[in-house]
Amino acid sequence: MKILHVLNNSAAVALNKEKQEVIAVGQGISFGKKEGDTLDENKIDKVFERVGHKKKLQVIY
């Protein structure tokens, strides 16, 4: 996943393989990263994506 915006050391807004914006959460996944870097998929605990056109998020794994 490519980072679009670092939220904190453990969360980032990123693009998934389908080019959708998601929020990825995991211990230290964003530490030392910046926009354009890739996330280590092994460190990701949860991924949230938007459902439909509403601003509701759903855990996808």
Buried (B, 14 or more C-beta within 10 A) or exposed (E): BBBEEBEEEBBBBBBBEEEEEBBBBBEEBBEEBEEEBEBEEEBBEEBBBBEEEEEEEEEEE
